[in-house]
Amino acid sequence: MEPIIEINNLTGRKINAPLIKKAAAAVMEGESKSRGELSLVFVGKNRIRALNKKYRMVDCATDVLSFAHCEGKELVGGRILGELVICPEVVAQDAKQARRAFDCQAAWVAIHGTLHLLGYDHEKNEAAARSMRKKEEEYLSKLRVDF
């Protein structure tokens, strides 16, 4: 059974929805969460900044925020995994700075955010950061995205 992934783009920026879905699904399937549901919402800089300030106490725009449906609990059956809030404007800035295509950067952000929902945390310590980065690279390679 494939994961259910819903995308809601609240911005004027065109996104590659099939690639974004494929990226998130690769993580969910690879981490044995293929029966889960995931929502991705694309918002502007002001909205993601407000959310970042409210929930993380960080007053700046960011590329992605992850909101787990059942924080710290195991996903059982066909339950909702959570929601990713992504800012295409920040993704585009990061892509330009890294000299990457927007679609490639957006796929990485979807993978990164989905891994967060599944309990990976690069901010925990250096070993956790290496583990998460290795997973990101693994899923990007499955998509054949040159990162």
Secondary structure, DSSP 8 states (H G I E B T S, - for coil): ---EEEEEE-SSS---HHHHHHHHHHHHHHTT-TT-EEEEEE--HHHHHHHHHHHH---S--SEEEEETTTTS---TT-EEEEEEE-HHHHHHHHHHHT--HHHHHHHHHHHHHHHHTT--TTS-HHHHHHHHHHHHHHHHHHT---
